[in-house]
């Protein structure tokens, strides 16, 4: 039974991570600018946020859930502003002639920034609530089942970010500074678009 639940969790994790949104764009851009480890750390930040929301949904923490859902407008506003700021930084960034590997605080910053951005999306908790309800995991008497499912979610999400960051890094050597500048402009514009969308969606 646990194996089946774990596999379901992997599928959920992949389905959450795979759609290319602002976090995916950010992960790709950081991989190109700072290396595959920086991109992977960015992805792991998003995967960790998925786990946090998965735990809240899986264990029926209704108080926290109600707070998050009840204040989703403010949370979305903060997330939208953060996305706009990150997008602006991407637009202003100058591509380096060589890839600069992120280390130490840079890797921690990559992790924490995507963790925060993912947590500012209240729809994530709603998604996990729907998933857990459909699977019946929240109603299972076995206390280990939600943990197994959440572990699968992290595994699936982390696997996607691992594949994305290492896949993108393969193409890094084929790009010249002009290509990288274009990528900065495109990725920054897309992230700003997502940020403006989050803010205007509140009106």
C-alpha positions in Angstrom: 0.0 0.0 0.0 2.8 2.4 0.9 4.5 1.9 -2.4 1.3 2.8 -4.3 0.8 5.9 -2.2 4.5 6.9 -2.7 4.1 6.6 -6.5 1.0 8.7 -6.4 2.9 11.3 -4.5 5.7 11.3 -7.2 3.1 11.8 -9.9 1.5 14.7 -7.9 5.0 16.3 -7.3 5.8 16.1 -11.1 2.4 17.6 -12.0 2.9 20.5 -9.7 6.5 21.2 -10.7 6.4 20.5 -14.5 4.2 23.4 -15.8 6.6 26.2 -16.8 5.7 29.2 -14.6 7.7 31.9 -13.0 9.6 29.5 -10.8 10.6 27.4 -13.8 11.8 30.5 -15.7 13.7 31.6 -12.7 15.3 28.1 -12.3 16.3 28.1 -16.0 17.8 31.6 -15.8 19.8 30.8 -12.7 21.1 27.6 -14.2 22.4 29.5 -17.2 23.9 32.3 -15.1 25.3 30.5 -12.2 25.4 26.8 -13.0 23.3 23.7 -12.5 23.7 23.6 -8.7 22.2 27.1 -8.4 19.3 26.0 -10.6 18.8 22.8 -8.6 18.8 24.7 -5.3 16.2 27.1 -6.7 14.1 24.1 -7.7 14.6 22.4 -4.3 13.2 25.6 -2.7 10.0 25.2 -4.7 9.9 21.5 -3.8 10.2 22.3 -0.1 7.3 24.7 -0.3 5.3 21.9 -2.0 6.1 19.7 0.9 5.1 22.3 3.5 1.7 22.8 1.8 1.3 19.1 1.3 1.8 18.5 5.1 -0.7 21.2 5.9 -3.3 19.7 3.6 -2.5 16.1 4.4 -2.7 16.4 8.1 -5.9 18.6 8.0 -4.3 21.7 9.7 -7.5 23.6 9.1 -6.5 26.7 11.2 -3.4 27.3 9.1 -5.3 26.5 5.9 -8.0 29.0 6.7 -5.5 31.7 7.5 -3.7 31.1 4.2 -6.9 31.0 2.1 -8.5 33.9 4.0 -5.5 36.2 3.3 -4.7 34.9 -0.2 -5.2 38.5 -1.6 -2.4 39.9 0.5 -0.2 36.9 0.0 -0.7 37.1 -3.8 0.1 40.8 -3.7 3.4 40.1 -1.9 4.2 37.4 -4.4 3.3 39.6 -7.4 5.6 42.4 -6.1 8.5 39.9 -5.5 8.1 38.5 -9.0 8.1 42.0 -10.5 11.3 42.8 -8.6 13.0 39.6 -9.7 11.9 40.2 -13.3 13.4 43.7 -13.2 16.7 42.3 -11.9 16.8 39.8 -14.7 16.2 42.6 -17.3 19.0 44.7 -15.8 21.4 41.8 -15.5 24.4 41.7 -17.8 25.4 38.3 -19.1 28.8 37.1 -18.1 31.4 35.9 -20.6 31.8 32.8 -18.5 29.4 31.0 -16.2 29.8 32.2 -12.6 29.3 29.4 -10.1 27.2 30.3 -7.1 28.5 29.2 -3.8 27.7 29.5 -0.1 25.2 32.3 0.5 24.4 32.5 -3.2 23.1 28.9 -3.1 21.2 29.5 0.1 19.7 32.7 -1.4 18.6 30.7 -4.5 16.9 28.2 -2.2 15.2 30.6 0.1 13.9 33.0 -2.6 12.1 30.2 -4.5 10.8 28.8 -1.3 9.3 32.2 -0.4 7.9 32.8 -3.9 6.2 29.4 -4.0 4.8 29.9 -0.5 3.2 33.1 -1.7 0.9 31.2 -4.1 -2.2 30.4 -2.0 -3.6 28.3 -4.9 -0.9 25.7 -4.0 -2.6 24.8 -0.7 -6.0 24.6 -2.4 -4.5 22.3 -5.0 -3.1 20.0 -2.4 -6.3 20.0 -0.4 -8.2 18.9 -3.5 -5.6 16.2 -4.2 -5.6 14.8 -0.7 -9.3 14.8 -0.6 -9.6 12.9 -3.9 -7.1 10.3 -2.8 -8.7 10.0 0.6 -5.3 10.4 2.2 -6.5 12.8 4.8 -9.1 10.4 6.0 -6.8 7.4 6.3 -6.4 6.2 9.9 -2.8 5.1 9.3 -0.7 8.0 10.5 2.2 7.1 8.2 0.2 7.3 4.9 0.2 11.1 4.6 4.0 11.2 5.3 4.6 8.6 2.6 2.5 10.7 0.1 4.3 13.9 1.0 7.6 12.1 0.6 6.5 11.1 -2.9 5.5 14.7 -3.6 9.0 15.9 -2.7 10.7 13.2 -4.7 8.7 13.9 -7.8 9.1 17.6 -7.6 12.8 17.4 -6.8 13.3 14.9 -9.7 11.8 17.4 -12.1 14.0 20.3 -11.0 17.1 18.0 -11.1 16.3 17.1 -14.7 15.5 20.7 -15.7 18.7 22.2 -14.2 21.0 19.6 -15.5 19.3 19.5 -18.9 19.5 23.3 -19.3 23.2 23.3 -18.2 24.1 21.1 -21.2 23.2 23.9 -23.6 25.0 26.6 -21.6 28.3 26.2 -23.5 26.5 26.7 -26.9 25.3 30.2 -25.9 27.1 33.4 -26.5 26.6 36.6 -24.5 24.1 37.9 -27.1 22.0 34.8 -26.5 22.2 35.1 -22.8 21.2 38.8 -22.9 18.2 37.8 -25.0 17.3 35.1 -22.5 17.6 37.7 -19.6 15.2 40.0 -21.5 12.7 37.3 -22.3 12.8 35.6 -18.9 12.6 38.9 -17.0 9.7 40.0 -19.1 7.8 36.7 -18.5 8.4 36.9 -14.7 7.2 40.5 -14.6 4.1 39.4 -16.6 3.3 36.8 -14.0 3.9 39.3 -11.2 1.6 41.9 -12.8 -1.0 39.2 -13.5 -0.9 38.2 -9.8 -1.4 41.9 -8.7 -4.1 42.8 -11.3 -5.9 39.6 -10.5 -6.8 41.1 -7.1 -8.7 44.0 -8.7 
